[in-house]
Structures are given as C-alpha cells and as structure tokens.
Amino acid sequence: QVQFVESGGGSVQPGGSLRLSCAPSGSLFNFRIAAMAWYRQAPGRQRELVARIMGGSITTYVDSVKGRFTISRDNAQRTLYLQMNDLKAEDTAVYYCTRYGADDWGQGTQVTVSS
C-alpha cells in the first residue's frame, strides 16, 4: 500500500476554482508509470471515481465533471493534480487520490462549495 497526502481543498462559492494536489509519502513506487486517480465521497453517498490518468497521460472523467475538471501529473515532482473550475454545490465532498485500482486511501481533502 502507498500513502498519499492530499492538499488544496477549501471552501469556495459556486463558480469558483480550486486545485488539489497529491503526493506519495515516503514511498519508492514508480509514480511515473502508475495509473492514478481522484475519487470523492459526499456525505451519505458512495465513493465515486472522478478522474483518472494513465502512465501515458491518457485521461478519463466522470460525466458530471467533464469540461470543468482537469487531472494532470508532474512526474518529476511525483505529484498528481486536479484543477477544478466552475465548481458546483454537488461537487462538495472529500477528495482522495490513489493508484487506480488500489486502496491507498489517505485522509483526503475537503472541498465545500456553498454560497
């Protein structure tokens, strides 16, 4: 299991933007070739896949965030990002990063969108 540290969450108004970051903590796993993903879990709801990025930078998104969120990676810095624009109230959740298909669940970072 790999531990990740997520950051960048906060409270914003609808239409606002946030950029989430995620980096592995103390692990020597090969970030460069790893398929990575962002998930989120809203209160009372199941965790859902938001976006994933393969080792070759191919990306996929859940329909509800297409055109608003962008997943990216900096392999040199071993950091995963999620740029979130035009945020909506329904984006409110705890956001987690993990290797795609793994259970590397960390503390997550809270995103709250409210007027």
C-alpha positions in Angstrom: 0.0 0.0 0.0 1.2 3.5 -0.8 0.3 6.5 1.3 -0.7 9.7 -0.3 -1.0 13.2 1.1 -3.8 15.3 -0.4 -4.0 19.1 -0.1 -5.6 22.1 -1.7 -9.2 21.7 -0.5 -11.2 24.5 0.9 -14.5 26.4 0.8 -15.5 28.3 -2.3 -18.6 29.8 -3.8 -20.3 28.3 -6.8 -18.4 29.1 -9.9 -15.1 29.2 -8.1 -11.9 27.2 -8.6 -9.6 25.0 -6.6 -6.5 23.0 -7.4 -5.9 19.8 -5.5 -2.5 18.2 -5.1 -1.4 14.8 -4.1 2.0 13.3 -3.5 3.2 9.9 -2.1 4.6 9.9 1.4 7.8 8.1 1.8 7.2 5.6 -1.0 9.6 4.4 -3.7 6.9 3.2 -6.0 7.3 4.2 -9.6 5.0 7.2 -9.9 5.9 7.8 -13.5 4.2 4.7 -14.8 1.4 4.4 -12.3 -2.2 4.9 -13.3 -3.5 7.5 -10.8 -7.0 8.6 -9.9 -9.0 11.1 -7.9 -12.1 9.9 -6.1 -14.6 11.8 -4.0 -17.1 10.9 -1.3 -20.0 13.1 -0.4 -21.9 12.7 2.9 -24.3 9.8 2.7 -23.0 8.7 -0.7 -20.7 6.1 -2.0 -17.2 7.0 -3.1 -17.0 7.7 -6.8 -14.3 7.9 -9.4 -13.9 11.5 -10.6 -10.9 11.3 -12.9 -8.0 9.0 -13.8 -4.8 9.4 -15.6 -2.8 6.6 -17.1 1.0 6.5 -17.1 1.0 7.9 -20.7 -1.2 10.8 -19.6 -4.5 9.4 -21.1 -7.3 10.9 -19.0 -10.9 9.9 -18.4 -13.6 11.8 -16.3 -17.0 11.1 -14.8 -19.6 12.8 -16.9 -20.6 15.3 -14.2 -17.1 17.0 -14.2 -16.2 16.8 -17.9 -15.2 20.2 -19.2 -14.8 21.6 -15.6 -12.1 19.4 -14.0 -8.6 18.6 -15.3 -6.4 15.8 -13.9 -2.7 16.1 -14.6 0.6 14.9 -13.2 4.2 16.1 -12.7 6.3 13.0 -12.8 9.5 14.9 -11.9 7.8 16.2 -8.7 5.8 12.9 -8.2 2.7 15.0 -7.8 -0.9 14.5 -9.0 -3.2 17.4 -9.6 -6.9 18.1 -10.0 -7.8 21.5 -11.3 -11.5 22.2 -10.6 -13.2 25.1 -12.3 -16.8 26.2 -12.2 -17.4 24.4 -9.0 -21.0 23.5 -8.1 -22.6 22.6 -4.8 -22.8 19.0 -5.9 -19.0 18.9 -6.0 -18.9 19.2 -2.2 -17.1 16.1 -0.9 -13.9 14.7 0.5 -11.5 14.1 -2.4 -8.9 11.3 -2.3 -6.1 10.3 -4.6 -4.9 6.8 -5.1 -3.3 4.5 -7.5 -6.1 3.5 -9.9 -7.4 0.1 -8.8 -5.7 0.2 -5.4 -6.9 1.0 -2.0 -4.4 3.7 -1.0 -7.0 5.7 0.9 -5.5 8.6 2.9 -7.1 11.4 4.8 -8.4 13.2 1.8 -9.0 16.9 1.4 -12.4 18.5 2.0 -14.0 20.6 -0.8 -17.0 22.6 0.1 -18.9 24.6 -2.5 -21.5 26.9 -0.9 -22.9 30.4 -1.3 
